[in-house]
């Protein structure tokens, strides 16, 4: 051995011993079985907040409003590891809270959120996402005034997407610039009720970077939320809601609220510019033709807060534009799919795969699966190609002067009459075999087979009045004792004490939530579909046209959509009445309404296994029992 070799060997050995061990590789996005894996630490995640400059000055203080954005993202995210974003923009973070357990944001001494409501942060941050809880303009820690679906609401949320993609400015709490160099710019918006409405609104602007939205029990048209064909549900509702969600002193935004009261058209109930600004299907700020994001709709057919025509019309418009889409249709009331009985794990996994596909580009097959999941009974679900059920047959059910409802037109010159007075829905459907001055009612005989309604019934009446107008109500009713989803009681669910967990937890923010079960009640009848119209809006929502007294006119309108099975042996009922005091604050006009039965019907989309050539006649002069009294929905429960 050369005399130099032992020395070289000794030096090499010394260097080897002294060299530090190679640092462990930093986590990176990991995909297995078509799903991103939880490889990032939730406890170590970056928690920060910024203020994004919007293009509006909604509080009229001479400065552009800033949107507060609370952020939680993997510690490793940055210029070297960019992650996509899940956004829940909400006006409720400091008032009613979010979710079934009404969670609010909790802040640390530095003003950063240490408890983010809901499970999105706990579950998705470890899987390589950032989660943003955005305070809608005019609420919580954002500047400005609530605009209730209008310009400020829409453009404030859009500004956040623009900032994520380098098109808008933001500052940190100390006023220094904030740059989103940690994100790919790919964003999703999700949320229930107002939160989901904001997702619809921002998507309708066509903003670049918004890849998908998940609107849950969300509004697509604020007119539909507060009107039905000219019939007003609540007067001056926009200003009331603005006052509720704005926790600043009342004087700050009074001018904005007064403007909404002046512009909402409560004197006529007509569609005007105020409502056009707040329509996301074909409105002034955006429309469905601009939507670039995929859409995962979740709604329930018994949601009489955000009524289901808000999802059905949006869904059809998306289909007409061939927007990539998916849908879940439930039977409870205003309930998040996280709280659908027995579906929580499936919901979390489905949402995970949906976000992975649209935000991370994971090919997991979710877009090749059946498009629709539909609840067809208490906690009983099916999947189908689309919604409504394809190949439904439209059956025209025709009323007759003897109180029957069938498939054949009534005899020539047959009529029925009632007076437009304010009646509760309970009174309208009670004792249908007994004449009442404020309604007329018609029933089939016992059904020879199950009939599933899937879609939107149409009321098609020929009427004459002795006054210029009347409010009309059409109710499609299932008469028959049965156990049904009790959506009236606590939205249709009961919260248990047992919890389950989805995601990682810290001492400040756990990922565990109470389980729920569906409420079920045995009742003698169920109002299946409801529809309302002011006769003077029969041809136009934006212009009133009185019906000349004593002259017949056609009044045709859509009821709310449904998915419901009338069981064998039950009877189908049609009730036509005046002003529905359960869902409208209007008073009756006092008009006498005469229906030409020969040219009147209700058109129902049935999913049939066997063609129905005859509708059995109700020869027993069936009398439906009194429906249990139902309280009118109060304003404070109208939206959350």
C-alpha positions in Angstrom: 0.0 0.0 0.0 1.3 3.4 -0.8 2.3 5.5 2.2 -0.3 8.1 1.1 -3.2 5.6 1.0 -3.6 5.2 4.8 -3.7 8.9 5.2 -6.3 9.4 2.5 -8.4 6.6 3.9 -8.3 8.2 7.3 -9.4 11.6 5.9 -12.2 10.0 3.9 -13.4 8.1 7.0 -13.3 11.3 9.1 -15.4 13.2 6.5 -17.9 10.4 6.2 -18.4 10.3 10.0 -18.6 14.1 10.2 -21.1 14.6 7.3 -24.7 15.1 8.4 -27.3 12.6 7.4 -29.1 13.5 4.2 -32.2 15.5 4.9 -35.5 13.7 4.5 -37.3 14.6 1.3 -40.0 17.2 1.8 -43.6 15.9 1.3 -45.1 16.3 -2.2 -48.5 15.7 -3.7 -49.1 11.9 -3.5 -51.8 10.1 -5.3 -52.9 6.5 -4.6 -56.1 4.7 -5.8 -57.2 7.9 -7.5 -57.1 10.0 -4.4 -54.6 12.5 -3.0 -53.0 11.2 0.2 -52.7 13.0 3.6 -48.9 13.5 3.6 -48.8 17.1 4.9 -49.1 18.1 8.6 -52.3 19.9 9.5 -50.8 21.0 12.9 -47.8 22.6 11.1 -49.9 24.3 8.4 -49.4 28.0 7.6 -52.3 30.1 9.0 -52.4 33.6 7.7 -54.8 36.3 6.4 -54.7 38.9 3.7 -57.0 41.7 2.4 -57.8 41.6 -1.3 -58.8 44.8 -3.0 -62.2 44.6 -4.7 -63.3 46.8 -7.6 -66.3 48.2 -5.7 -67.0 50.8 -3.0 -70.2 49.4 -1.6 -70.1 51.5 1.6 -69.6 54.7 -0.3 -66.6 55.9 1.8 -64.5 56.8 -1.3 -62.2 53.7 -1.0 -62.4 50.4 -2.7 -63.6 47.7 -0.3 -61.1 45.1 0.9 -62.1 41.4 1.2 -60.7 39.6 4.3 -59.3 36.2 3.3 -58.3 33.6 6.0 -55.9 31.0 4.7 -54.6 27.7 5.8 -52.2 25.8 3.6 -49.4 23.1 3.8 -46.2 24.5 5.4 -44.3 23.2 2.3 -46.5 25.2 -0.1 -44.7 28.1 -1.9 -42.9 28.8 -5.1 -41.5 25.3 -5.1 -44.7 23.5 -4.3 -47.9 25.2 -5.6 -51.3 23.9 -4.4 -54.9 24.4 -5.5 -57.5 26.2 -3.4 -60.9 25.4 -1.9 -62.9 28.5 -1.0 -65.9 28.9 1.3 -67.0 32.5 1.0 -69.7 33.3 3.6 -71.6 36.2 5.3 -72.2 34.0 8.4 -68.8 33.6 10.1 -69.6 36.0 13.0 -73.4 35.6 13.3 -75.2 32.3 12.7 -72.0 30.3 12.1 -71.6 27.4 9.6 -72.8 23.8 9.6 -75.1 21.8 11.7 -73.1 22.8 14.8 -73.0 26.5 14.0 -69.2 26.8 14.0 -67.6 30.3 14.0 -64.1 31.4 13.3 -61.7 31.5 16.3 -58.7 33.9 16.1 -55.3 33.9 17.8 -53.5 37.0 19.2 -52.0 37.7 15.8 -55.5 37.8 14.2 -55.1 34.5 12.3 -57.8 31.9 12.4 -56.9 28.8 14.4 -60.4 27.3 14.1 -61.8 27.1 10.6 -65.5 26.1 10.5 -66.4 22.8 8.9 -64.2 19.9 8.0 -62.7 21.2 4.7 -59.5 22.4 6.3 -59.0 19.3 8.5 -59.4 17.0 5.6 -58.0 18.7 2.5 -55.0 20.6 3.8 -53.1 17.4 4.6 -53.9 16.2 1.1 -52.2 19.1 -0.6 -54.8 21.9 -0.8 -55.1 25.4 0.6 -58.5 26.2 2.2 -59.7 29.8 2.3 -62.5 31.1 4.4 -63.5 34.4 2.9 -65.7 37.0 4.6 -68.2 38.3 2.1 -68.0 42.1 1.7 -69.9 43.9 4.4 -69.6 41.0 6.9 -67.3 39.8 9.6 -63.8 41.4 9.0 -64.3 42.5 5.4 -65.1 46.1 4.5 -68.1 47.4 2.6 -71.9 46.7 2.8 -73.8 43.5 2.0 -75.5 43.8 -1.4 -77.7 40.6 -1.1 -76.6 38.9 -4.3 -75.8 42.1 -6.2 -72.6 43.7 -7.5 -70.6 43.9 -4.3 -71.4 40.3 -3.4 -70.4 39.0 -6.8 -67.3 41.1 -7.5 -65.9 40.7 -4.0 -65.7 37.0 -4.4 -64.4 37.3 -8.0 -61.6 39.5 -6.8 -60.3 36.6 -4.6 -60.0 34.3 -7.6 -58.3 37.1 -9.5 -55.8 37.6 -6.7 -55.0 33.9 -6.7 -54.2 34.2 -10.4 -52.1 37.4 -10.1 -54.8 39.8 -11.5 -55.7 41.6 -8.3 -53.8 43.2 -5.4 -53.8 42.2 -1.7 -52.1 43.3 1.4 -51.1 41.7 4.7 -52.2 43.1 8.0 -49.2 45.4 8.2 -50.0 46.9 4.8 -47.2 45.2 2.8 -48.1 43.5 -0.5 -49.4 39.9 -0.4 -48.6 37.6 -3.3 -50.2 34.2 -3.7 -47.0 32.5 -4.9 -47.9 29.3 -3.2 -50.9 28.4 -5.4 -51.5 26.9 -8.9 -54.4 29.3 -9.2 -56.8 26.4 -9.7 -59.7 27.2 -7.3 -63.0 25.7 -6.2 -65.9 27.4 -4.4 -68.1 25.4 -2.1 -70.8 26.2 0.4 -74.4 25.9 1.6 -77.1 28.4 1.1 -75.6 32.0 0.8 -72.1 30.5 0.5 -73.2 28.3 -2.4 -75.1 31.2 -3.9 -71.8 33.2 -4.0 -70.2 30.2 -5.8 -73.0 30.3 -8.5 -72.6 34.0 -8.8 -68.8 34.1 -9.2 -68.9 31.1 -11.7 -71.5 33.0 -13.8 -68.9 35.8 -14.3 -66.7 33.3 -16.2 -63.7 34.2 -14.1 -60.5 32.4 -15.1 -59.1 30.0 -12.5 -62.3 28.9 -11.0 -62.3 25.2 -12.0 -65.3 23.9 -10.2 -68.1 24.9 -7.8 -70.1 22.9 -5.3 -73.3 24.9 -4.6 -75.3 23.3 -1.8 -78.9 24.5 -1.3 -77.9 27.6 -3.2 -79.7 30.4 -5.0 -79.4 30.8 -8.8 -82.0 33.6 -9.0 -82.8 35.8 -6.1 -86.2 36.6 -7.7 -87.0 32.9 -7.4 -85.8 33.0 -3.8 -88.3 35.7 -2.9 -90.9 35.5 -5.7 -93.0 33.0 -7.6 -94.4 34.3 -10.8 -95.3 37.7 -9.2 -96.4 36.3 -5.8 -94.2 37.8 -3.0 -93.0 35.5 -0.3 -91.6 38.2 2.1 -91.7 42.0 1.8 -88.4 44.0 2.0 -86.5 40.8 2.6 -83.2 41.9 1.0 -82.8 44.8 3.5 -83.8 42.6 6.4 -81.1 40.0 5.5 -78.5 42.7 4.9 -79.2 44.0 8.4 -78.9 40.5 9.9 -75.6 39.5 8.4 -73.9 43.0 8.9 -72.6 43.2 12.5 -71.4 46.8 12.0 -73.4 49.7 13.5 -76.7 49.9 11.7 -76.1 53.5 10.5 -73.1 52.4 8.4 -75.0 50.7 5.6 -78.5 52.2 6.1 -78.3 54.0 2.8 -77.6 50.7 1.0 -80.5 49.0 2.7 -82.9 51.9 1.9 -81.9 51.7 -1.7 -82.7 48.0 -1.8 -86.2 48.7 -0.3 -86.8 51.3 -3.0 -85.6 49.1 -5.9 -87.0 45.7 -5.0 -90.4 46.2 -6.7 -92.5 45.0 -3.7 -95.3 47.2 -5.0 -95.9 44.9 -8.0 -93.9 41.7 -7.4 -92.5 42.1 -10.9 -89.0 41.2 -12.2 -87.0 44.3 -12.7 -83.4 45.5 -12.9 -82.9 44.9 -9.2 -83.6 41.2 -9.7 -81.8 41.0 -13.0 -78.6 42.0 -11.3 -79.2 39.1 -8.9 -79.9 36.5 -11.5 -77.0 34.1 -12.4 -78.7 32.2 -15.2 -79.1 35.2 -17.5 -78.6 38.3 -15.4 -76.7 41.6 -15.7 -73.5 40.6 -13.8 -73.1 37.1 -15.3 -75.0 34.2 -16.9 -74.7 30.5 -17.5 -73.2 30.9 -20.9 -70.0 32.3 -19.2 -69.6 29.4 -16.8 -66.2 27.8 -17.2 -66.3 25.8 -14.0 -67.7 22.3 -13.6 -70.6 22.2 -11.2 -71.6 19.7 -8.5 -75.1 20.6 -7.4 -76.6 19.4 -4.1 -80.2 20.3 -3.2 -83.3 18.8 -1.6 -86.8 18.7 -3.0 -88.3 19.7 0.3 -86.2 22.8 0.8 -88.8 25.5 1.3 -86.2 28.0 2.3 -84.1 28.1 -0.9 -86.9 26.5 -2.9 -85.8 23.8 -5.3 -86.7 25.7 -8.5 -83.4 27.5 -7.8 -81.5 24.2 -8.5 -83.8 22.8 -11.2 -83.6 25.8 -13.5 -79.9 26.2 -12.9 -79.3 22.5 -13.6 -81.3 22.6 -16.9 -79.4 25.8 -18.0 -76.1 24.1 -17.3 -77.2 21.0 -19.2 -78.3 23.2 -22.2 -74.7 24.6 -22.2 -73.1 21.2 -21.8 -71.3 22.3 -18.6 -69.6 19.3 -16.9 -71.8 18.6 -13.9 -73.0 16.2 -11.2 -75.9 16.3 -8.8 -77.3 14.9 -5.5 -81.0 15.3 -4.8 -82.2 14.7 -1.3 -85.6 14.7 0.5 -84.8 16.6 3.7 -85.1 20.4 3.9 -82.2 22.9 4.1 -79.6 20.3 4.9 -75.9 19.9 3.9 -75.0 16.5 2.4 -72.4 16.1 5.2 -75.6 15.5 7.3 -77.4 13.2 5.0 -78.2 10.1 7.0 -75.7 7.3 6.3 -74.0 9.2 3.5 -71.3 11.2 5.3 -68.4 8.9 4.4 -69.6 8.7 0.8 -70.0 12.5 0.6 -66.5 13.2 1.8 -65.0 10.6 -0.5 -67.1 11.8 -3.5 -66.1 15.4 -2.8 -62.5 14.4 -2.4 -62.5 12.6 -5.8 -64.3 15.5 -7.4 -61.8 18.1 -6.2 -58.8 15.8 -7.0 -60.1 15.5 -10.6 -60.8 19.2 -11.2 -58.0 20.8 -9.2 -55.2 18.3 -9.2 -56.0 16.7 -12.5 -56.3 13.2 -11.1 -57.9 10.7 -13.5 -60.1 8.8 -11.1 -63.2 8.2 -13.3 -65.6 10.3 -11.4 -66.9 12.0 -14.5 -67.7 8.6 -16.1 -70.0 7.6 -13.2 -73.8 8.1 -13.1 -74.4 11.8 -12.9 -77.2 11.8 -10.4 -77.7 10.4 -6.9 -81.4 10.6 -5.8 -83.1 9.9 -2.5 -86.3 8.1 -3.2 -87.3 7.3 0.4 -86.1 8.0 3.9 -82.3 7.5 3.7 -82.8 5.3 0.6 -80.9 6.4 -2.5 -80.5 5.4 -6.1 -78.1 6.4 -8.9 -79.3 7.2 -12.4 -77.9 8.7 -15.6 -79.3 12.2 -15.0 -81.9 14.2 -13.2 -84.9 14.3 -13.7 -85.1 10.7 -14.5 -84.7 10.2 -18.2 -87.7 9.1 -20.3 -90.3 10.3 -17.9 -93.8 10.4 -19.4 -95.8 13.5 -19.1 -99.4 12.7 -18.0 -102.2 15.3 -18.1 -104.4 14.8 -15.0 -107.7 16.5 -15.6 -110.2 17.8 -13.0 -113.9 17.0 -13.2 -116.9 18.8 -11.6 -117.6 15.8 -9.4 -114.3 16.2 -7.7 -112.5 13.4 -9.5 -109.1 13.7 -11.2 -108.4 11.5 -14.3 -107.0 11.3 -17.8 -110.1 12.3 -19.7 -111.4 15.9 -20.2 -114.4 17.0 -18.2 -117.8 17.3 -19.9 -118.5 20.4 -22.0 -119.2 23.6 -20.0 -117.9 22.1 -16.7 -116.6 24.7 -14.3 -115.5 25.1 -10.7 -115.2 28.3 -8.6 -113.6 29.6 -5.5 -112.6 33.0 -4.0 -109.1 34.2 -3.6 -108.7 34.6 0.1 -105.6 34.0 2.2 -105.6 30.4 3.4 -103.0 28.2 5.0 -101.7 25.2 3.2 -103.2 23.1 6.0 -106.7 24.4 5.3 -106.2 24.0 1.6 -105.6 20.3 1.8 -107.9 19.4 4.7 -111.1 17.4 4.1 -110.8 17.5 0.3 -114.2 15.9 -0.1 -115.9 18.9 1.5 -116.5 22.1 -0.4 -114.7 25.2 0.8 -115.2 28.7 -0.5 -111.5 29.3 -0.7 -110.4 26.3 -2.7 -111.5 23.5 -5.1 -110.1 19.9 -4.8 -110.0 16.9 -7.1 -108.7 13.3 -6.4 -108.1 10.1 -8.3 -109.1 6.8 -7.0 -106.7 4.3 -5.5 -103.6 3.9 -7.7 -103.2 0.5 -9.2 -99.4 0.8 -9.2 -96.6 2.9 -7.8 -96.0 6.1 -9.8 -92.8 8.0 -9.4 -92.8 11.7 -10.2 -89.4 13.0 -11.3 -89.1 16.6 -12.4 -91.4 19.6 -12.5 -95.2 19.5 -12.8 -97.0 22.2 -14.7 -100.4 23.7 -13.7 -102.3 24.6 -16.9 -105.6 26.4 -16.1 -108.1 28.4 -18.0 -109.7 30.9 -15.7 -111.9 34.0 -15.5 -112.0 36.5 -12.7 -114.4 39.2 -11.6 -111.5 41.4 -10.6 -108.3 42.4 -12.5 -106.1 39.7 -10.8 -105.9 36.9 -8.3 -103.1 34.9 -6.7 -103.4 31.2 -7.6 -102.0 28.2 -5.7 -101.7 24.7 -7.2 -100.9 21.8 -4.9 -100.3 18.2 -5.9 -101.0 16.0 -3.0 -100.5 12.4 -2.0 -103.3 11.0 0.1 -102.4 7.8 1.9 -101.0 6.8 5.3 -97.3 6.3 5.0 -94.0 6.8 6.7 -92.2 9.7 5.0 -89.2 12.0 5.6 -90.3 14.4 8.3 -88.6 17.4 6.8 -90.7 19.9 8.8 -89.0 18.9 12.1 -85.5 20.3 12.5 -85.0 20.4 8.7 -85.6 16.6 8.6 -82.7 15.4 10.8 -81.9 14.6 14.4 -78.4 15.3 15.7 -76.9 12.5 17.8 -74.3 12.7 20.5 -71.9 10.3 18.8 -69.2 11.8 16.6 -67.1 10.7 13.7 -64.0 12.4 12.3 -62.8 13.3 8.8 -59.4 14.8 8.7 -56.7 15.8 11.2 -57.2 17.8 14.4 -55.5 20.2 16.7 -56.3 21.3 20.2 -58.1 24.4 18.6 -59.8 22.7 15.6 -60.9 19.1 15.7 -62.2 17.2 12.7 -65.0 15.5 14.5 -68.8 16.2 14.1 -72.0 14.7 15.5 -73.8 12.1 13.5 -77.3 12.6 12.3 -80.3 10.4 11.4 -83.3 11.2 9.2 -86.6 12.1 10.9 -89.5 9.9 9.8 -93.1 10.5 10.5 -96.2 8.5 9.5 -98.8 11.0 8.1 -102.1 10.6 6.2 -101.0 12.9 3.4 -98.1 14.8 1.8 -98.1 18.0 -0.3 -95.8 16.9 -3.0 -95.6 19.9 -5.3 -96.5 23.5 -4.8 -96.8 26.4 -7.3 -98.0 30.0 -7.1 -98.7 32.7 -9.6 -100.2 36.2 -9.8 -102.6 36.1 -12.7 -101.5 39.5 -14.0 -98.0 37.9 -14.5 -99.3 35.0 -16.6 -97.5 36.3 -19.7 -94.6 38.3 -18.3 -92.7 38.4 -15.0 -91.6 42.0 -15.7 -94.9 43.6 -16.7 -98.3 43.4 -15.1 -101.3 42.6 -17.4 -104.7 42.5 -15.7 -107.1 39.8 -17.0 -110.3 41.6 -18.2 -113.1 40.9 -15.8 -115.4 38.1 -17.1 -113.0 37.0 -19.8 -111.3 33.6 -19.8 -107.5 33.5 -20.1 -104.9 30.7 -19.9 -102.7 30.7 -16.8 -99.9 28.2 -17.1 -96.9 27.9 -14.7 -94.4 25.5 -13.3 -94.7 24.3 -9.7 -91.7 23.5 -7.6 -89.8 20.4 -8.8 -90.0 17.1 -7.0 -88.9 13.5 -6.9 -91.5 11.4 -5.2 -93.3 8.1 -5.4 -97.0 7.9 -5.1 -97.6 4.4 -3.8 -100.0 1.8 -4.9 -103.4 2.3 -3.2 -102.8 6.0 -2.5 -104.8 8.8 -4.2 -103.3 11.8 -6.1 -105.0 15.1 -5.4 -105.0 18.5 -7.1 -106.0 21.5 -5.0 -106.4 24.9 -6.6 -106.8 27.9 -4.3 -106.0 31.6 -3.9 -103.3 33.2 -1.7 -101.1 30.7 0.2 -100.6 32.3 3.6 -98.1 29.7 4.7 -95.5 30.8 2.2 -96.6 34.4 1.2 -97.1 37.6 3.1 -99.7 38.8 0.6 -103.4 39.1 1.3 -106.0 37.7 -1.0 -107.5 39.9 -3.7 -111.1 38.7 -3.0 -111.6 37.9 -6.7 -114.0 35.1 -7.6 -112.1 32.6 -9.7 -113.9 30.3 -12.2 -112.0 27.4 -13.7 -112.9 26.0 -17.1 -112.4 22.4 -16.3 -112.6 21.3 -19.9 -109.4 23.1 -20.7 -107.5 22.8 -17.4 -105.1 20.1 -16.2 -101.9 19.5 -14.2 -99.1 17.9 -16.3 -97.0 15.5 -14.2 -93.7 13.8 -15.3 -94.1 10.1 -14.3 -91.5 7.4 -14.5 -93.6 4.4 -15.5 -92.8 0.8 -15.7 -96.2 0.1 -17.2 -98.2 2.5 -19.4 -101.2 4.0 -17.6 -104.2 4.0 -19.9 -106.8 4.9 -17.2 -106.7 6.7 -13.9 -109.0 5.1 -11.4 -112.0 7.2 -10.5 -112.6 8.3 -6.9 -116.0 6.8 -6.3 -115.7 6.8 -2.5 -115.9 10.6 -2.2 -112.7 10.4 -0.3 -112.1 12.9 2.5 -108.5 13.5 3.4 -107.9 13.9 7.1 -106.8 17.3 8.6 -103.0 17.9 8.0 -101.3 18.6 11.4 -100.8 22.4 11.8 -97.5 23.6 10.4 -96.0 26.9 11.5 -95.3 29.5 8.8 -91.5 29.7 8.3 -90.2 32.6 10.3 -87.8 35.2 8.7 -84.9 34.3 11.0 -84.9 30.7 9.6 -85.2 31.8 6.0 -81.7 31.4 4.7 -79.0 29.9 6.9 
